[in-house]
């Protein structure tokens, strides 16, 4: 006799067989299913998503130009790295009398600029694309947490569909892949909502990570708090 706390071998075998059947059906129904399977191929999927995102970033960089991609990220980051040599024009949001923007995101974008400048390889193509590269890292984090939260509420198949949809959605690629605070805000809000779904009636790691994510979203864009007011009331 097997212990009561253990499942009978037959039940375990049936469950394993059911999972295999679901996987095969998902592969038949969803094109590219294996390429967005974080559960089975985490690093391969992470690399695939990153390559797709960075490729779209290069494609949409100037194809659909948005003025704020300069004034919220690129120009500010460039000033941080080359402020002793150049004088850039900043919008009113960055003036001391208003201080509506945080420098944290531009500081993050400027990290490779300092490195490129130090080694004297700060060519135009490397300077601009290095900031796009840094932004892509953030967006990919959002993709991963979108997969996790979608899996929580819709299952693995729903998570794969959600991730594929967002990877190839024109509007998302047009806006969120630019160096806008909108993209950063959306990523941290997604992370926060995922940890909110795991909350228990006590302070734990999930609550700490949710609080951190909400704080980062607020730093990136102060209006992000609006989306969390119903949760706070609830």
ZADO-1210 file (C-alpha; in nm, 4 decimals, padded with zeros to 6 digits):
<atoms>
<atom x="00.0000" y="00.0000" z="00.0000" code="UNK" pos="1"/>
<atom x="00.1203" y="00.3488" z="-00.0815" code="UNK" pos="2"/>
<atom x="00.1000" y="00.6262" z="00.1834" code="UNK" pos="3"/>
<atom x="-00.2269" y="00.8219" z="00.1857" code="UNK" pos="4"/>
<atom x="-00.0509" y="01.1502" z="00.1162" code="UNK" pos="5"/>
<atom x="00.0942" y="01.0162" z="-00.2094" code="UNK" pos="6"/>
<atom x="-00.1065" y="00.9886" z="-00.5292" code="UNK" pos="7"/>
<atom x="-00.1546" y="00.6413" z="-00.6751" code="UNK" pos="8"/>
<atom x="00.0943" y="00.5648" z="-00.9549" code="UNK" pos="9"/>
<atom x="-00.1930" y="00.5295" z="-01.2017" code="UNK" pos="10"/>
<atom x="-00.3237" y="00.8788" z="-01.1221" code="UNK" pos="11"/>
<atom x="00.0239" y="01.0312" z="-01.1664" code="UNK" pos="12"/>
<atom x="00.0673" y="00.8495" z="-01.4951" code="UNK" pos="13"/>
<atom x="-00.2732" y="00.9661" z="-01.6213" code="UNK" pos="14"/>
<atom x="-00.1977" y="01.3252" z="-01.5270" code="UNK" pos="15"/>
<atom x="00.1393" y="01.3136" z="-01.7056" code="UNK" pos="16"/>
<atom x="-00.0269" y="01.1711" z="-02.0156" code="UNK" pos="17"/>
<atom x="-00.2913" y="01.4451" z="-02.0061" code="UNK" pos="18"/>
<atom x="-00.0224" y="01.7142" z="-01.9885" code="UNK" pos="19"/>
<atom x="00.1537" y="01.5630" z="-02.2904" code="UNK" pos="20"/>
<atom x="-00.1708" y="01.5569" z="-02.4857" code="UNK" pos="21"/>
<atom x="-00.2406" y="01.9222" z="-02.3989" code="UNK" pos="22"/>
<atom x="00.1105" y="02.0182" z="-02.5102" code="UNK" pos="23"/>
<atom x="00.0689" y="01.8418" z="-02.8443" code="UNK" pos="24"/>
<atom x="-00.2683" y="02.0046" z="-02.9013" code="UNK" pos="25"/>
<atom x="-00.1230" y="02.3465" z="-02.8171" code="UNK" pos="26"/>
<atom x="00.1519" y="02.2937" z="-03.0742" code="UNK" pos="27"/>
<atom x="-00.1074" y="02.2116" z="-03.3375" code="UNK" pos="28"/>
<atom x="-00.3268" y="02.5099" z="-03.2559" code="UNK" pos="29"/>
<atom x="-00.0684" y="02.7811" z="-03.1868" code="UNK" pos="30"/>
<atom x="00.2043" y="02.8661" z="-03.4371" code="UNK" pos="31"/>
<atom x="00.5315" y="02.9313" z="-03.2540" code="UNK" pos="32"/>
<atom x="00.4111" y="02.7754" z="-02.9276" code="UNK" pos="33"/>
<atom x="00.7506" y="02.6215" z="-02.8422" code="UNK" pos="34"/>
<atom x="00.9248" y="02.9565" z="-02.8933" code="UNK" pos="35"/>
<atom x="00.7248" y="03.1241" z="-02.6155" code="UNK" pos="36"/>
<atom x="00.7281" y="02.8394" z="-02.3635" code="UNK" pos="37"/>
<atom x="00.8994" y="02.9873" z="-02.0585" code="UNK" pos="38"/>
<atom x="00.8211" y="02.6762" z="-01.8558" code="UNK" pos="39"/>
<atom x="01.0098" y="02.4257" z="-02.0692" code="UNK" pos="40"/>
<atom x="01.2678" y="02.6426" z="-02.2463" code="UNK" pos="41"/>
<atom x="01.3230" y="02.9417" z="-02.0193" code="UNK" pos="42"/>
<atom x="01.6563" y="03.0737" z="-02.1515" code="UNK" pos="43"/>
<atom x="01.5784" y="02.9887" z="-02.5125" code="UNK" pos="44"/>
<atom x="01.2438" y="03.1671" z="-02.4886" code="UNK" pos="45"/>
<atom x="01.4003" y="03.4642" z="-02.3094" code="UNK" pos="46"/>
<atom x="01.6585" y="03.5000" z="-02.5876" code="UNK" pos="47"/>
<atom x="01.3941" y="03.4591" z="-02.8583" code="UNK" pos="48"/>
<atom x="01.1693" y="03.7243" z="-02.7051" code="UNK" pos="49"/>
<atom x="01.4659" y="03.9595" z="-02.6620" code="UNK" pos="50"/>
<atom x="01.5756" y="03.9214" z="-03.0251" code="UNK" pos="51"/>
<atom x="01.2215" y="03.9828" z="-03.1495" code="UNK" pos="52"/>
<atom x="01.1796" y="04.2879" z="-02.9268" code="UNK" pos="53"/>
<atom x="01.5147" y="04.4389" z="-03.0185" code="UNK" pos="54"/>
<atom x="01.4480" y="04.3708" z="-03.3859" code="UNK" pos="55"/>
<atom x="01.1161" y="04.5523" z="-03.3654" code="UNK" pos="56"/>
<atom x="01.2857" y="04.8338" z="-03.1738" code="UNK" pos="57"/>
<atom x="01.5279" y="04.8844" z="-03.4622" code="UNK" pos="58"/>
<atom x="01.2397" y="04.8654" z="-03.7101" code="UNK" pos="59"/>
<atom x="01.0094" y="05.1097" z="-03.5326" code="UNK" pos="60"/>
<atom x="01.2861" y="05.3391" z="-03.4038" code="UNK" pos="61"/>
<atom x="01.2501" y="05.5971" z="-03.6776" code="UNK" pos="62"/>
<atom x="00.9706" y="05.4399" z="-03.8819" code="UNK" pos="63"/>
<atom x="00.7066" y="05.5805" z="-03.6470" code="UNK" pos="64"/>
<atom x="00.8867" y="05.8639" z="-03.4712" code="UNK" pos="65"/>
<atom x="00.7373" y="05.9948" z="-03.1476" code="UNK" pos="66"/>
<atom x="00.8778" y="06.3231" z="-03.0082" code="UNK" pos="67"/>
<atom x="00.8636" y="06.2038" z="-02.6478" code="UNK" pos="68"/>
<atom x="01.1070" y="05.9219" z="-02.7200" code="UNK" pos="69"/>
<atom x="01.3673" y="06.1983" z="-02.7232" code="UNK" pos="70"/>
<atom x="01.2353" y="06.4227" z="-02.4460" code="UNK" pos="71"/>
<atom x="01.1583" y="06.1456" z="-02.1973" code="UNK" pos="72"/>
<atom x="01.4642" y="05.9307" z="-02.2546" code="UNK" pos="73"/>
<atom x="01.7280" y="05.9753" z="-02.5240" code="UNK" pos="74"/>
<atom x="01.8079" y="06.3454" z="-02.4917" code="UNK" pos="75"/>
<atom x="01.8089" y="06.3397" z="-02.1129" code="UNK" pos="76"/>
<atom x="02.0337" y="06.0318" z="-02.1050" code="UNK" pos="77"/>
<atom x="02.2668" y="06.1930" z="-02.3580" code="UNK" pos="78"/>
<atom x="02.2914" y="06.5056" z="-02.1431" code="UNK" pos="79"/>
<atom x="02.3820" y="06.2949" z="-01.8410" code="UNK" pos="80"/>
<atom x="02.6700" y="06.1366" z="-02.0315" code="UNK" pos="81"/>
<atom x="02.7862" y="06.4345" z="-02.2367" code="UNK" pos="82"/>
<atom x="02.6611" y="06.7336" z="-02.0412" code="UNK" pos="83"/>
<atom x="03.0133" y="06.8679" z="-02.0071" code="UNK" pos="84"/>
<atom x="03.0481" y="06.8878" z="-02.3873" code="UNK" pos="85"/>
<atom x="02.7002" y="06.9632" z="-02.5198" code="UNK" pos="86"/>
<atom x="02.3959" y="07.1598" z="-02.4125" code="UNK" pos="87"/>
<atom x="02.0669" y="06.9926" z="-02.5007" code="UNK" pos="88"/>
<atom x="01.7218" y="07.1413" z="-02.5009" code="UNK" pos="89"/>
<atom x="01.4923" y="06.9980" z="-02.2336" code="UNK" pos="90"/>
<atom x="01.1157" y="07.0304" z="-02.2175" code="UNK" pos="91"/>
<atom x="00.9406" y="07.2204" z="-01.9375" code="UNK" pos="92"/>
<atom x="00.8749" y="06.8983" z="-01.7408" code="UNK" pos="93"/>
<atom x="01.2440" y="06.8792" z="-01.6510" code="UNK" pos="94"/>
<atom x="01.2715" y="07.2344" z="-01.5202" code="UNK" pos="95"/>
<atom x="01.3375" y="07.2691" z="-01.1474" code="UNK" pos="96"/>
<atom x="01.0195" y="07.4700" z="-01.0905" code="UNK" pos="97"/>
<atom x="00.8040" y="07.1799" z="-01.2140" code="UNK" pos="98"/>
<atom x="01.0098" y="06.8616" z="-01.1579" code="UNK" pos="99"/>
<atom x="00.7454" y="06.6339" z="-01.3072" code="UNK" pos="100"/>
<atom x="00.9979" y="06.3808" z="-01.4333" code="UNK" pos="101"/>
<atom x="01.2347" y="06.1486" z="-01.2512" code="UNK" pos="102"/>
<atom x="01.5906" y="06.1084" z="-01.3776" code="UNK" pos="103"/>
<atom x="01.6059" y="05.7411" z="-01.2796" code="UNK" pos="104"/>
<atom x="01.5044" y="05.6083" z="-01.6226" code="UNK" pos="105"/>
<atom x="01.7435" y="05.8365" z="-01.8183" code="UNK" pos="106"/>
<atom x="02.0230" y="05.7457" z="-01.5749" code="UNK" pos="107"/>
<atom x="01.9576" y="05.3794" z="-01.6525" code="UNK" pos="108"/>
<atom x="01.9646" y="05.4494" z="-02.0274" code="UNK" pos="109"/>
<atom x="02.2895" y="05.6435" z="-01.9969" code="UNK" pos="110"/>
<atom x="02.4902" y="05.3580" z="-01.8411" code="UNK" pos="111"/>
<atom x="02.6287" y="05.2231" z="-02.1729" code="UNK" pos="112"/>
<atom x="02.7018" y="05.5788" z="-02.2908" code="UNK" pos="113"/>
<atom x="02.9496" y="05.6301" z="-02.0072" code="UNK" pos="114"/>
<atom x="03.1141" y="05.2979" z="-02.0921" code="UNK" pos="115"/>
<atom x="03.1326" y="05.3744" z="-02.4654" code="UNK" pos="116"/>
<atom x="03.2720" y="05.7186" z="-02.3940" code="UNK" pos="117"/>
<atom x="03.5336" y="05.5839" z="-02.1530" code="UNK" pos="118"/>
<atom x="03.6653" y="05.3412" z="-02.4156" code="UNK" pos="119"/>
<atom x="03.6369" y="05.6090" z="-02.6888" code="UNK" pos="120"/>
<atom x="03.4084" y="05.3956" z="-02.9061" code="UNK" pos="121"/>
<atom x="03.1050" y="05.6199" z="-02.8733" code="UNK" pos="122"/>
<atom x="03.0085" y="05.6172" z="-03.2396" code="UNK" pos="123"/>
<atom x="02.6617" y="05.7426" z="-03.3305" code="UNK" pos="124"/>
<atom x="02.5210" y="05.3990" z="-03.4126" code="UNK" pos="125"/>
<atom x="02.6452" y="05.2530" z="-03.0830" code="UNK" pos="126"/>
<atom x="02.5314" y="05.5468" z="-02.8730" code="UNK" pos="127"/>
<atom x="02.1719" y="05.5459" z="-02.9997" code="UNK" pos="128"/>
<atom x="02.1256" y="05.1695" z="-03.0218" code="UNK" pos="129"/>
<atom x="02.2792" y="05.1069" z="-02.6797" code="UNK" pos="130"/>
<atom x="01.9975" y="05.3091" z="-02.5243" code="UNK" pos="131"/>
<atom x="01.7426" y="05.1106" z="-02.7255" code="UNK" pos="132"/>
<atom x="01.9135" y="04.7948" z="-02.6005" code="UNK" pos="133"/>
<atom x="01.8751" y="04.9023" z="-02.2382" code="UNK" pos="134"/>
<atom x="01.5081" y="04.9786" z="-02.2951" code="UNK" pos="135"/>
<atom x="01.4568" y="04.6343" z="-02.4521" code="UNK" pos="136"/>
<atom x="01.5802" y="04.4669" z="-02.1319" code="UNK" pos="137"/>
<atom x="01.2952" y="04.6352" z="-01.9425" code="UNK" pos="138"/>
<atom x="01.0322" y="04.5460" z="-02.2020" code="UNK" pos="139"/>
<atom x="01.1357" y="04.1784" z="-02.1977" code="UNK" pos="140"/>
<atom x="01.0836" y="04.1697" z="-01.8207" code="UNK" pos="141"/>
<atom x="00.7313" y="04.2880" z="-01.8890" code="UNK" pos="142"/>
<atom x="00.6834" y="04.0129" z="-02.1470" code="UNK" pos="143"/>
<atom x="00.7902" y="03.7488" z="-01.8963" code="UNK" pos="144"/>
<atom x="00.5513" y="03.8720" z="-01.6290" code="UNK" pos="145"/>
<atom x="00.2720" y="03.9028" z="-01.8835" code="UNK" pos="146"/>
<atom x="00.3255" y="03.5329" z="-01.9527" code="UNK" pos="147"/>
<atom x="00.3131" y="03.4532" z="-01.5807" code="UNK" pos="148"/>
<atom x="-00.0012" y="03.6499" z="-01.5031" code="UNK" pos="149"/>
<atom x="-00.1746" y="03.5214" z="-01.8180" code="UNK" pos="150"/>
<atom x="-00.0882" y="03.1665" z="-01.7161" code="UNK" pos="151"/>
<atom x="-00.2399" y="03.2295" z="-01.3720" code="UNK" pos="152"/>
<atom x="-00.5773" y="03.3306" z="-01.5123" code="UNK" pos="153"/>
<atom x="-00.5920" y="03.1639" z="-01.8554" code="UNK" pos="154"/>
<atom x="-00.3599" y="02.8655" z="-01.8344" code="UNK" pos="155"/>
<atom x="-00.0448" y="02.7927" z="-02.0304" code="UNK" pos="156"/>
<atom x="-00.2141" y="02.8010" z="-02.3694" code="UNK" pos="157"/>
<atom x="-00.3684" y="03.1388" z="-02.2954" code="UNK" pos="158"/>
<atom x="-00.0296" y="03.2689" z="-02.1783" code="UNK" pos="159"/>
<atom x="00.1335" y="03.1617" z="-02.5054" code="UNK" pos="160"/>
<atom x="-00.1381" y="03.3339" z="-02.7098" code="UNK" pos="161"/>
<atom x="-00.1115" y="03.6528" z="-02.5000" code="UNK" pos="162"/>
<atom x="00.2666" y="03.6664" z="-02.5376" code="UNK" pos="163"/>
<atom x="00.2582" y="03.6025" z="-02.9131" code="UNK" pos="164"/>
<atom x="-00.0109" y="03.8657" z="-02.9547" code="UNK" pos="165"/>
<atom x="00.1867" y="04.1311" z="-02.7698" code="UNK" pos="166"/>
<atom x="00.5098" y="04.0428" z="-02.9542" code="UNK" pos="167"/>
<atom x="00.3522" y="04.1039" z="-03.2930" code="UNK" pos="168"/>
<atom x="00.0943" y="04.3691" z="-03.2111" code="UNK" pos="169"/>
<atom x="00.1588" y="04.6780" z="-03.4232" code="UNK" pos="170"/>
<atom x="00.0426" y="04.9358" z="-03.1702" code="UNK" pos="171"/>
<atom x="00.2386" y="04.7893" z="-02.8817" code="UNK" pos="172"/>
<atom x="00.5558" y="04.7759" z="-03.0900" code="UNK" pos="173"/>
<atom x="00.4923" y="05.1271" z="-03.2158" code="UNK" pos="174"/>
<atom x="00.4690" y="05.2796" z="-02.8669" code="UNK" pos="175"/>
<atom x="00.6169" y="05.0604" z="-02.5943" code="UNK" pos="176"/>
<atom x="00.9461" y="04.9845" z="-02.7689" code="UNK" pos="177"/>
<atom x="01.0405" y="05.3507" z="-02.7809" code="UNK" pos="178"/>
<atom x="01.2225" y="05.5206" z="-02.4966" code="UNK" pos="179"/>
<atom x="00.8979" y="05.6481" z="-02.3474" code="UNK" pos="180"/>
<atom x="00.8066" y="05.6266" z="-01.9821" code="UNK" pos="181"/>
<atom x="00.4784" y="05.4640" z="-02.0924" code="UNK" pos="182"/>
<atom x="00.6619" y="05.1397" z="-02.1656" code="UNK" pos="183"/>
<atom x="00.8462" y="05.1388" z="-01.8335" code="UNK" pos="184"/>
<atom x="00.5258" y="05.2171" z="-01.6483" code="UNK" pos="185"/>
<atom x="00.3376" y="04.9338" z="-01.8189" code="UNK" pos="186"/>
<atom x="00.6123" y="04.6844" z="-01.7347" code="UNK" pos="187"/>
<atom x="00.6174" y="04.7615" z="-01.3641" code="UNK" pos="188"/>
<atom x="00.2369" y="04.7700" z="-01.3499" code="UNK" pos="189"/>
<atom x="00.2298" y="04.4222" z="-01.5050" code="UNK" pos="190"/>
<atom x="00.4813" y="04.2995" z="-01.2474" code="UNK" pos="191"/>
<atom x="00.2797" y="04.4579" z="-00.9664" code="UNK" pos="192"/>
<atom x="-00.0457" y="04.2987" z="-01.0828" code="UNK" pos="193"/>
<atom x="00.1216" y="03.9578" z="-01.0992" code="UNK" pos="194"/>
<atom x="00.2393" y="03.9764" z="-00.7386" code="UNK" pos="195"/>
<atom x="-00.1001" y="04.1154" z="-00.6389" code="UNK" pos="196"/>
<atom x="-00.2524" y="03.7918" z="-00.7711" code="UNK" pos="197"/>
<atom x="-00.0315" y="03.5992" z="-00.5259" code="UNK" pos="198"/>
<atom x="-00.1071" y="03.8065" z="-00.2173" code="UNK" pos="199"/>
<atom x="-00.1982" y="03.6461" z="00.1125" code="UNK" pos="200"/>
<atom x="-00.3424" y="03.8201" z="00.4210" code="UNK" pos="201"/>
<atom x="00.0044" y="03.8874" z="00.5597" code="UNK" pos="202"/>
<atom x="00.3188" y="04.0801" z="00.4656" code="UNK" pos="203"/>
<atom x="00.5451" y="03.8513" z="00.2636" code="UNK" pos="204"/>
<atom x="00.7783" y="03.8511" z="-00.0359" code="UNK" pos="205"/>
<atom x="00.4915" y="03.8948" z="-00.2821" code="UNK" pos="206"/>
<atom x="00.3620" y="04.2041" z="-00.1065" code="UNK" pos="207"/>
<atom x="00.7135" y="04.3498" z="-00.0892" code="UNK" pos="208"/>
<atom x="00.7714" y="04.2919" z="-00.4615" code="UNK" pos="209"/>
<atom x="00.4296" y="04.4349" z="-00.5455" code="UNK" pos="210"/>
<atom x="00.5033" y="04.7460" z="-00.3411" code="UNK" pos="211"/>
<atom x="00.8431" y="04.7831" z="-00.5061" code="UNK" pos="212"/>
<atom x="00.6899" y="04.7487" z="-00.8540" code="UNK" pos="213"/>
<atom x="00.4180" y="05.0058" z="-00.7811" code="UNK" pos="214"/>
<atom x="00.6860" y="05.2439" z="-00.6522" code="UNK" pos="215"/>
<atom x="00.8974" y="05.2009" z="-00.9664" code="UNK" pos="216"/>
<atom x="00.5931" y="05.2546" z="-01.1882" code="UNK" pos="217"/>
<atom x="00.5155" y="05.5749" z="-00.9931" code="UNK" pos="218"/>
<atom x="00.8746" y="05.6970" z="-01.0305" code="UNK" pos="219"/>
<atom x="00.8589" y="05.6340" z="-01.4050" code="UNK" pos="220"/>
<atom x="00.5191" y="05.8005" z="-01.4440" code="UNK" pos="221"/>
<atom x="00.3253" y="05.9479" z="-01.1538" code="UNK" pos="222"/>
<atom x="-00.0161" y="05.8895" z="-01.3128" code="UNK" pos="223"/>
<atom x="00.0366" y="05.5112" z="-01.2845" code="UNK" pos="224"/>
<atom x="-00.1057" y="05.5225" z="-00.9303" code="UNK" pos="225"/>
<atom x="-00.4543" y="05.5703" z="-01.0703" code="UNK" pos="226"/>
<atom x="-00.4713" y="05.2078" z="-01.1810" code="UNK" pos="227"/>
<atom x="-00.3966" y="05.0852" z="-00.8302" code="UNK" pos="228"/>
<atom x="-00.6574" y="05.2906" z="-00.6463" code="UNK" pos="229"/>
<atom x="-00.9369" y="05.0312" z="-00.6980" code="UNK" pos="230"/>
<atom x="-00.7011" y="04.7623" z="-00.5646" code="UNK" pos="231"/>
<atom x="-00.6186" y="04.9726" z="-00.2587" code="UNK" pos="232"/>
<atom x="-00.9907" y="05.0306" z="-00.1922" code="UNK" pos="233"/>
<atom x="-01.0633" y="04.6615" z="-00.2418" code="UNK" pos="234"/>
</atoms>
